[in-house]
Amino acid sequence: MDIDFSLVLVSLVGLCGGLWLLDSLLIKKTRLAAIQDFKQTKIRGRTQEETDFALAELEKEPLVIEYAKSFFPVLFLVLILRSFLIEPFQIPTGSMIPTLNIGDFIIVNKYAYGLRLPVIGTKIMDVDDPKRGEVMVFIPPHENKYYIKRVIGLPGDTIRYEDKSLYINGELVNKEYIEDIIVGTSIGELSGTLSTEVIGGVSHPTQHIDAALGRRLRTTWVVPNGHYFMMGDNRDNSADSREWGTVSEEKIVGKAIAVWMHKKPGLNFPTFYQNRMIN
């Protein structure tokens, strides 16, 4: 089960802030009143040291309030950064190979496509719209989890993908052959090709498998208003808009901008030599 970190952060910030407010409005007044009563009450036989100790105990904040006040600023700062500026994301599948590999840790710019409220995702400020060729993190229409793919179609575009060729509004997107490669799939390693593709002025690598791994019945899609057509760079091994449809503007998370760490699955140490900007 995936953990909704935004919901966890919002809940923790609300809890800590609520405890701090409760202390300020109610508990602290009770504590101050007890201290005042103690100072006005003279108890015979009590030394100054005992008096000071008793006052210190009365002045102490409850442990839960102390923790709430300590954690609130840190949690609030993390919530602001993660919700409105940047968010880390780990690549879980190979659908974006060769651009992104399984185990890559990337930085997602949450500000690029507008400011959205955490958890509910309501946009509160426009900044820019996704452009063709950009790599975007989003929530797909069929599953409530983060996906990452490349923006292929904008609202109103006609997308056609047939015989391993991509057409945008009737124009063929040319691929420049680089080399023959071996592509890992769920049924084993197969021969394929590595190419360079340019979409929206963005040059990026793609890979295709030479063999046909099943033929999609549908080859053409018209992108509705307020939606985007997404595809993985690993064209023959990617579940994307060709299967589950276009992505609503309301489900956009942010723009992937850089790889900052890589960790192979299993008990492996993270590495930083693969750090790079994402095209």
Short mmCIF file of the C-alpha atoms (twelve columns), coordinates in Angstrom:
data_MODEL
# 
_entry.id   MODEL 
# 
loop_
_atom_site.group_PDB 
_atom_site.id 
_atom_site.type_symbol 
_atom_site.label_atom_id 
_atom_site.label_alt_id 
_atom_site.label_comp_id 
_atom_site.label_asym_id 
_atom_site.label_seq_id 
_atom_site.Cartn_x 
_atom_site.Cartn_y 
_atom_site.Cartn_z 
_atom_site.pdbx_PDB_model_num 
ATOM 1   C CA . MET A 1   0.000  0.000   0.000   1 
ATOM 2   C CA . ASP A 2   1.382  3.424   -0.963  1 
ATOM 3   C CA . ILE A 3   1.639  6.015   1.784   1 
ATOM 4   C CA . ASP A 4   0.136  9.434   1.097   1 
ATOM 5   C CA . PHE A 5   2.947  11.560  2.548   1 
ATOM 6   C CA . SER A 6   1.082  14.797  1.834   1 
ATOM 7   C CA . LEU A 7   -1.825 13.606  3.951   1 
ATOM 8   C CA . VAL A 8   0.556  12.458  6.697   1 
ATOM 9   C CA . LEU A 9   2.355  15.818  6.713   1 
ATOM 10  C CA . VAL A 10  -0.870 17.827  6.744   1 
ATOM 11  C CA . SER A 11  -2.182 15.685  9.614   1 
ATOM 12  C CA . LEU A 12  1.010  16.081  11.663  1 
ATOM 13  C CA . VAL A 13  1.156  19.836  11.060  1 
ATOM 14  C CA . GLY A 14  -2.506 20.151  12.029  1 
ATOM 15  C CA . LEU A 15  -1.994 18.053  15.173  1 
ATOM 16  C CA . CYS A 16  1.103  19.947  16.330  1 
ATOM 17  C CA . GLY A 17  -0.423 23.317  15.490  1 
ATOM 18  C CA . GLY A 18  -3.663 22.388  17.246  1 
ATOM 19  C CA . LEU A 19  -1.830 21.344  20.420  1 
ATOM 20  C CA . TRP A 20  0.201  24.566  20.376  1 
ATOM 21  C CA . LEU A 21  -2.986 26.619  19.961  1 
ATOM 22  C CA . LEU A 22  -4.740 24.653  22.711  1 
ATOM 23  C CA . ASP A 23  -1.851 25.358  25.052  1 
ATOM 24  C CA . SER A 24  -1.841 29.068  24.190  1 
ATOM 25  C CA . LEU A 25  -5.591 29.496  24.669  1 
ATOM 26  C CA . LEU A 26  -6.298 27.192  27.598  1 
ATOM 27  C CA . ILE A 27  -3.599 25.035  29.149  1 
ATOM 28  C CA . LYS A 28  -1.053 27.837  29.556  1 
ATOM 29  C CA . LYS A 29  -3.587 30.011  31.408  1 
ATOM 30  C CA . THR A 30  -4.269 27.169  33.819  1 
ATOM 31  C CA . ARG A 31  -0.550 26.707  34.352  1 
ATOM 32  C CA . LEU A 32  0.019  30.432  35.013  1 
ATOM 33  C CA . ALA A 33  -2.895 30.542  37.431  1 
ATOM 34  C CA . ALA A 34  -1.427 27.605  39.394  1 
ATOM 35  C CA . ILE A 35  1.936  29.384  39.571  1 
ATOM 36  C CA . GLN A 36  0.299  32.580  40.807  1 
ATOM 37  C CA . ASP A 37  -1.624 30.697  43.491  1 
ATOM 38  C CA . PHE A 38  1.557  28.958  44.603  1 
ATOM 39  C CA . LYS A 39  3.433  32.249  44.917  1 
ATOM 40  C CA . GLN A 40  0.676  33.732  47.024  1 
ATOM 41  C CA . THR A 41  0.536  30.725  49.319  1 
ATOM 42  C CA . LYS A 42  3.132  30.660  52.081  1 
ATOM 43  C CA . ILE A 43  3.989  27.204  53.291  1 
ATOM 44  C CA . ARG A 44  5.943  27.082  56.518  1 
ATOM 45  C CA . GLY A 45  8.989  24.860  56.734  1 
ATOM 46  C CA . ARG A 46  9.711  24.962  52.972  1 
ATOM 47  C CA . THR A 47  13.213 26.033  51.999  1 
ATOM 48  C CA . GLN A 48  13.955 28.415  49.136  1 
ATOM 49  C CA . GLU A 49  15.442 25.530  47.191  1 
ATOM 50  C CA . GLU A 50  12.271 23.502  47.583  1 
ATOM 51  C CA . THR A 51  10.194 26.515  46.556  1 
ATOM 52  C CA . ASP A 52  12.258 27.094  43.431  1 
ATOM 53  C CA . PHE A 53  12.015 23.431  42.498  1 
ATOM 54  C CA . ALA A 54  8.236  23.435  42.912  1 
ATOM 55  C CA . LEU A 55  7.929  26.577  40.771  1 
ATOM 56  C CA . ALA A 56  10.078 25.041  38.056  1 
ATOM 57  C CA . GLU A 57  7.840  21.961  38.016  1 
ATOM 58  C CA . LEU A 58  4.727  24.131  37.711  1 
ATOM 59  C CA . GLU A 59  6.272  26.149  34.884  1 
ATOM 60  C CA . LYS A 60  7.116  23.047  32.867  1 
ATOM 61  C CA . GLU A 61  5.052  22.511  29.743  1 
ATOM 62  C CA . PRO A 62  3.468  19.070  29.292  1 
ATOM 63  C CA . LEU A 63  5.802  16.869  27.291  1 
ATOM 64  C CA . VAL A 64  3.351  16.500  24.411  1 
ATOM 65  C CA . ILE A 65  3.044  20.305  24.146  1 
ATOM 66  C CA . GLU A 66  6.820  20.702  24.217  1 
ATOM 67  C CA . TYR A 67  7.214  18.196  21.388  1 
ATOM 68  C CA . ALA A 68  4.407  19.808  19.392  1 
ATOM 69  C CA . LYS A 69  6.054  23.245  19.601  1 
ATOM 70  C CA . SER A 70  9.423  21.790  18.628  1 
ATOM 71  C CA . PHE A 71  8.189  19.805  15.630  1 
ATOM 72  C CA . PHE A 72  5.631  22.254  14.252  1 
ATOM 73  C CA . PRO A 73  8.066  24.714  12.536  1 
ATOM 74  C CA . VAL A 74  10.075 21.885  10.959  1 
ATOM 75  C CA . LEU A 75  7.015  19.991  9.740   1 
ATOM 76  C CA . PHE A 76  5.403  23.186  8.456   1 
ATOM 77  C CA . LEU A 77  8.540  24.097  6.471   1 
ATOM 78  C CA . VAL A 78  8.730  20.588  4.971   1 
ATOM 79  C CA . LEU A 79  5.032  20.778  4.054   1 
ATOM 80  C CA . ILE A 80  5.502  24.118  2.271   1 
ATOM 81  C CA . LEU A 81  8.587  22.933  0.379   1 
ATOM 82  C CA . ARG A 82  7.070  19.586  -0.580  1 
ATOM 83  C CA . SER A 83  3.655  20.947  -1.521  1 
ATOM 84  C CA . PHE A 84  4.576  24.090  -3.448  1 
ATOM 85  C CA . LEU A 85  8.233  23.931  -4.511  1 
ATOM 86  C CA . ILE A 86  9.970  20.557  -4.842  1 
ATOM 87  C CA . GLU A 87  9.180  16.942  -4.039  1 
ATOM 88  C CA . PRO A 88  11.412 13.858  -4.214  1 
ATOM 89  C CA . PHE A 89  10.213 10.872  -6.202  1 
ATOM 90  C CA . GLN A 90  11.709 7.439   -6.862  1 
ATOM 91  C CA . ILE A 91  11.380 5.738   -10.245 1 
ATOM 92  C CA . PRO A 92  9.643  2.398   -9.554  1 
ATOM 93  C CA . THR A 93  9.464  0.887   -13.059 1 
ATOM 94  C CA . GLY A 94  11.366 0.794   -16.328 1 
ATOM 95  C CA . SER A 95  8.757  2.579   -18.445 1 
ATOM 96  C CA . MET A 96  11.001 5.644   -18.904 1 
ATOM 97  C CA . ILE A 97  14.191 3.752   -19.798 1 
ATOM 98  C CA . PRO A 98  16.597 4.944   -21.222 1 
ATOM 99  C CA . THR A 99  15.864 8.447   -19.897 1 
ATOM 100 C CA . LEU A 100 15.213 7.279   -16.336 1 
ATOM 101 C CA . ASN A 101 16.228 4.007   -14.718 1 
ATOM 102 C CA . ILE A 102 14.637 1.947   -11.960 1 
ATOM 103 C CA . GLY A 103 16.021 3.281   -8.689  1 
ATOM 104 C CA . ASP A 104 16.620 6.848   -9.863  1 
ATOM 105 C CA . PHE A 105 15.652 9.469   -7.295  1 
ATOM 106 C CA . ILE A 106 14.386 12.580  -9.021  1 
ATOM 107 C CA . ILE A 107 13.404 16.119  -8.089  1 
ATOM 108 C CA . VAL A 108 9.934  17.230  -9.127  1 
ATOM 109 C CA . ASN A 109 9.251  20.948  -9.561  1 
ATOM 110 C CA . LYS A 110 5.797  21.434  -7.991  1 
ATOM 111 C CA . TYR A 111 5.742  25.124  -8.946  1 
ATOM 112 C CA . ALA A 112 6.207  24.677  -12.712 1 
ATOM 113 C CA . TYR A 113 2.558  24.000  -13.562 1 
ATOM 114 C CA . GLY A 114 0.897  26.090  -10.852 1 
ATOM 115 C CA . LEU A 115 0.460  26.033  -7.094  1 
ATOM 116 C CA . ARG A 116 -1.914 23.390  -5.755  1 
ATOM 117 C CA . LEU A 117 -3.221 22.717  -2.286  1 
ATOM 118 C CA . PRO A 118 -1.747 19.566  -0.702  1 
ATOM 119 C CA . VAL A 119 -3.886 16.405  -0.541  1 
ATOM 120 C CA . ILE A 120 -6.897 17.795  -2.466  1 
ATOM 121 C CA . GLY A 121 -4.805 19.122  -5.386  1 
ATOM 122 C CA . THR A 122 -6.928 22.224  -6.082  1 
ATOM 123 C CA . LYS A 123 -4.962 24.769  -8.124  1 
ATOM 124 C CA . ILE A 124 -4.722 28.150  -6.402  1 
ATOM 125 C CA . MET A 125 -2.374 29.923  -8.826  1 
ATOM 126 C CA . ASP A 126 -1.552 29.447  -12.518 1 
ATOM 127 C CA . VAL A 127 2.101  29.477  -13.560 1 
ATOM 128 C CA . ASP A 128 2.515  27.587  -16.836 1 
ATOM 129 C CA . ASP A 129 1.053  24.687  -18.812 1 
ATOM 130 C CA . PRO A 130 2.809  21.421  -19.663 1 
ATOM 131 C CA . LYS A 131 4.589  21.434  -23.015 1 
ATOM 132 C CA . ARG A 132 5.271  18.645  -25.477 1 
ATOM 133 C CA . GLY A 133 8.413  16.743  -24.633 1 
ATOM 134 C CA . GLU A 134 8.482  17.554  -20.932 1 
ATOM 135 C CA . VAL A 135 8.665  14.753  -18.371 1 
ATOM 136 C CA . MET A 136 5.755  15.040  -15.952 1 
ATOM 137 C CA . VAL A 137 4.642  13.393  -12.712 1 
ATOM 138 C CA . PHE A 138 0.888  12.914  -12.408 1 
ATOM 139 C CA . ILE A 139 -1.891 10.705  -11.074 1 
ATOM 140 C CA . PRO A 140 -3.400 8.538   -13.848 1 
ATOM 141 C CA . PRO A 141 -7.149 8.110   -14.292 1 
ATOM 142 C CA . HIS A 142 -7.182 4.446   -13.243 1 
ATOM 143 C CA . GLU A 143 -4.998 4.418   -10.106 1 
ATOM 144 C CA . ASN A 144 -4.387 6.754   -7.157  1 
ATOM 145 C CA . LYS A 145 -0.590 6.771   -7.247  1 
ATOM 146 C CA . TYR A 146 2.183  8.784   -8.867  1 
ATOM 147 C CA . TYR A 147 3.208  7.982   -12.460 1 
ATOM 148 C CA . ILE A 148 5.931  9.580   -14.572 1 
ATOM 149 C CA . LYS A 149 5.826  9.786   -18.372 1 
ATOM 150 C CA . ARG A 150 6.601  12.199  -21.186 1 
ATOM 151 C CA . VAL A 151 4.035  14.717  -22.446 1 
ATOM 152 C CA . ILE A 152 3.247  13.725  -26.027 1 
ATOM 153 C CA . GLY A 153 -0.148 15.262  -26.731 1 
ATOM 154 C CA . LEU A 154 -1.637 18.593  -25.649 1 
ATOM 155 C CA . PRO A 155 -5.353 19.448  -25.484 1 
ATOM 156 C CA . GLY A 156 -6.856 19.188  -28.963 1 
ATOM 157 C CA . ASP A 157 -3.987 17.148  -30.454 1 
ATOM 158 C CA . THR A 158 -4.516 14.020  -32.528 1 
ATOM 159 C CA . ILE A 159 -2.038 11.302  -31.578 1 
ATOM 160 C CA . ARG A 160 -1.380 8.250   -33.702 1 
ATOM 161 C CA . TYR A 161 0.979  5.407   -32.791 1 
ATOM 162 C CA . GLU A 162 1.260  2.559   -35.262 1 
ATOM 163 C CA . ASP A 163 4.045  0.185   -36.346 1 
ATOM 164 C CA . LYS A 164 6.343  1.769   -33.738 1 
ATOM 165 C CA . SER A 165 5.935  5.188   -35.372 1 
ATOM 166 C CA . LEU A 166 4.528  8.257   -33.598 1 
ATOM 167 C CA . TYR A 167 2.456  10.905  -35.349 1 
ATOM 168 C CA . ILE A 168 1.358  14.193  -33.766 1 
ATOM 169 C CA . ASN A 169 -1.402 16.015  -35.653 1 
ATOM 170 C CA . GLY A 170 -0.597 13.968  -38.742 1 
ATOM 171 C CA . GLU A 171 3.151  14.684  -38.729 1 
ATOM 172 C CA . LEU A 172 5.590  11.827  -38.240 1 
ATOM 173 C CA . VAL A 173 7.997  12.255  -35.335 1 
ATOM 174 C CA . ASN A 174 11.327 11.189  -36.796 1 
ATOM 175 C CA . LYS A 175 13.640 8.867   -34.910 1 
ATOM 176 C CA . GLU A 176 17.385 8.944   -35.432 1 
ATOM 177 C CA . TYR A 177 18.867 5.474   -35.041 1 
ATOM 178 C CA . ILE A 178 21.719 5.187   -32.523 1 
ATOM 179 C CA . GLU A 179 22.452 1.496   -32.038 1 
ATOM 180 C CA . ASP A 180 21.088 -1.996  -31.547 1 
ATOM 181 C CA . ILE A 181 20.475 -2.919  -27.914 1 
ATOM 182 C CA . ILE A 182 19.140 -5.695  -25.713 1 
ATOM 183 C CA . VAL A 183 15.907 -4.747  -23.945 1 
ATOM 184 C CA . GLY A 184 14.831 -6.412  -20.710 1 
ATOM 185 C CA . THR A 185 11.160 -7.380  -20.579 1 
ATOM 186 C CA . SER A 186 8.861  -9.464  -18.414 1 
ATOM 187 C CA . ILE A 187 9.392  -12.399 -20.793 1 
ATOM 188 C CA . GLY A 188 13.170 -12.078 -20.948 1 
ATOM 189 C CA . GLU A 189 15.748 -10.148 -22.956 1 
ATOM 190 C CA . LEU A 190 14.839 -9.187  -26.508 1 
ATOM 191 C CA . SER A 191 16.673 -7.388  -29.297 1 
ATOM 192 C CA . GLY A 192 15.768 -3.767  -29.864 1 
ATOM 193 C CA . THR A 193 16.953 -0.382  -31.037 1 
ATOM 194 C CA . LEU A 194 17.996 2.824   -29.295 1 
ATOM 195 C CA . SER A 195 17.012 6.047   -31.044 1 
ATOM 196 C CA . THR A 196 16.899 9.790   -30.520 1 
ATOM 197 C CA . GLU A 197 13.558 11.569  -30.830 1 
ATOM 198 C CA . VAL A 198 12.739 15.278  -30.798 1 
ATOM 199 C CA . ILE A 199 9.343  16.386  -29.479 1 
ATOM 200 C CA . GLY A 200 8.538  20.011  -28.766 1 
ATOM 201 C CA . GLY A 201 12.180 20.929  -29.247 1 
ATOM 202 C CA . VAL A 202 13.233 18.423  -26.566 1 
ATOM 203 C CA . SER A 203 15.748 15.806  -27.735 1 
ATOM 204 C CA . HIS A 204 15.552 12.559  -25.788 1 
ATOM 205 C CA . PRO A 205 16.332 8.858   -26.232 1 
ATOM 206 C CA . THR A 206 13.708 6.180   -26.813 1 
ATOM 207 C CA . GLN A 207 13.943 2.437   -27.179 1 
ATOM 208 C CA . HIS A 208 11.841 -0.038  -29.120 1 
ATOM 209 C CA . ILE A 209 11.699 -3.817  -29.202 1 
ATOM 210 C CA . ASP A 210 12.166 -5.340  -32.640 1 
ATOM 211 C CA . ALA A 211 9.555  -8.039  -32.114 1 
ATOM 212 C CA . ALA A 212 5.817  -7.348  -31.879 1 
ATOM 213 C CA . LEU A 213 4.675  -8.035  -28.298 1 
ATOM 214 C CA . GLY A 214 0.984  -7.828  -29.015 1 
ATOM 215 C CA . ARG A 215 -0.919 -5.365  -31.110 1 
ATOM 216 C CA . ARG A 216 -3.051 -2.621  -29.596 1 
ATOM 217 C CA . LEU A 217 -6.401 -2.443  -31.331 1 
ATOM 218 C CA . ARG A 218 -6.539 1.320   -31.017 1 
ATOM 219 C CA . THR A 219 -3.937 3.437   -32.808 1 
ATOM 220 C CA . THR A 220 -5.388 6.981   -32.816 1 
ATOM 221 C CA . TRP A 221 -6.497 9.269   -30.001 1 
ATOM 222 C CA . VAL A 222 -7.864 12.828  -29.823 1 
ATOM 223 C CA . VAL A 223 -6.798 14.615  -26.632 1 
ATOM 224 C CA . PRO A 224 -9.788 16.282  -24.873 1 
ATOM 225 C CA . ASN A 225 -9.625 19.822  -23.518 1 
ATOM 226 C CA . GLY A 226 -7.891 19.986  -20.154 1 
ATOM 227 C CA . HIS A 227 -6.125 16.648  -20.722 1 
ATOM 228 C CA . TYR A 228 -2.689 15.400  -21.777 1 
ATOM 229 C CA . PHE A 229 -1.507 12.315  -23.638 1 
ATOM 230 C CA . MET A 230 1.424  10.636  -21.857 1 
ATOM 231 C CA . MET A 231 3.866  7.990   -23.090 1 
ATOM 232 C CA . GLY A 232 6.940  6.300   -21.693 1 
ATOM 233 C CA . ASP A 233 10.271 6.461   -23.529 1 
ATOM 234 C CA . ASN A 234 10.445 2.666   -23.256 1 
ATOM 235 C CA . ARG A 235 7.780  2.558   -25.940 1 
ATOM 236 C CA . ASP A 236 7.100  -1.185  -26.043 1 
ATOM 237 C CA . ASN A 237 7.233  -1.687  -22.284 1 
ATOM 238 C CA . SER A 238 5.164  1.172   -20.882 1 
ATOM 239 C CA . ALA A 239 1.622  1.304   -19.543 1 
ATOM 240 C CA . ASP A 240 0.526  4.800   -20.507 1 
ATOM 241 C CA . SER A 241 -2.207 6.822   -22.217 1 
ATOM 242 C CA . ARG A 242 -2.376 4.203   -24.968 1 
ATOM 243 C CA . GLU A 243 -3.922 1.879   -22.367 1 
ATOM 244 C CA . TRP A 244 -5.669 3.956   -19.707 1 
ATOM 245 C CA . GLY A 245 -6.410 7.218   -21.492 1 
ATOM 246 C CA . THR A 246 -5.438 10.836  -21.109 1 
ATOM 247 C CA . VAL A 247 -4.480 12.627  -17.892 1 
ATOM 248 C CA . SER A 248 -6.664 15.389  -16.509 1 
ATOM 249 C CA . GLU A 249 -5.077 18.759  -15.735 1 
ATOM 250 C CA . GLU A 250 -6.400 18.356  -12.199 1 
ATOM 251 C CA . LYS A 251 -4.173 15.302  -11.691 1 
ATOM 252 C CA . ILE A 252 -0.870 16.993  -12.550 1 
ATOM 253 C CA . VAL A 253 1.771  16.823  -9.799  1 
ATOM 254 C CA . GLY A 254 4.782  18.564  -11.291 1 
ATOM 255 C CA . LYS A 255 7.660  18.648  -13.762 1 
ATOM 256 C CA . ALA A 256 10.580 16.236  -13.367 1 
ATOM 257 C CA . ILE A 257 13.773 18.275  -13.593 1 
ATOM 258 C CA . ALA A 258 16.761 16.289  -12.310 1 
ATOM 259 C CA . VAL A 259 18.120 12.980  -11.032 1 
ATOM 260 C CA . TRP A 260 19.902 13.554  -7.725  1 
ATOM 261 C CA . MET A 261 20.598 9.978   -6.581  1 
ATOM 262 C CA . HIS A 262 20.411 6.399   -7.763  1 
ATOM 263 C CA . LYS A 263 19.952 3.228   -5.741  1 
ATOM 264 C CA . LYS A 264 19.705 -0.231  -7.230  1 
ATOM 265 C CA . PRO A 265 16.924 -2.397  -5.761  1 
ATOM 266 C CA . GLY A 266 17.884 -4.512  -2.766  1 
ATOM 267 C CA . LEU A 267 20.693 -4.042  -0.265  1 
ATOM 268 C CA . ASN A 268 22.770 -1.584  -2.259  1 
ATOM 269 C CA . PHE A 269 24.286 1.729   -1.311  1 
ATOM 270 C CA . PRO A 270 23.035 4.844   -3.131  1 
ATOM 271 C CA . THR A 271 25.295 6.436   -5.720  1 
ATOM 272 C CA . PHE A 272 25.561 9.968   -7.051  1 
ATOM 273 C CA . TYR A 273 27.636 9.605   -10.222 1 
ATOM 274 C CA . GLN A 274 24.482 9.332   -12.375 1 
ATOM 275 C CA . ASN A 275 23.159 12.739  -11.322 1 
ATOM 276 C CA . ARG A 276 21.887 14.717  -14.309 1 
ATOM 277 C CA . MET A 277 19.230 17.065  -15.605 1 
ATOM 278 C CA . ILE A 278 16.200 15.423  -17.229 1 
ATOM 279 C CA . ASN A 279 15.448 16.131  -20.893 1 
# 
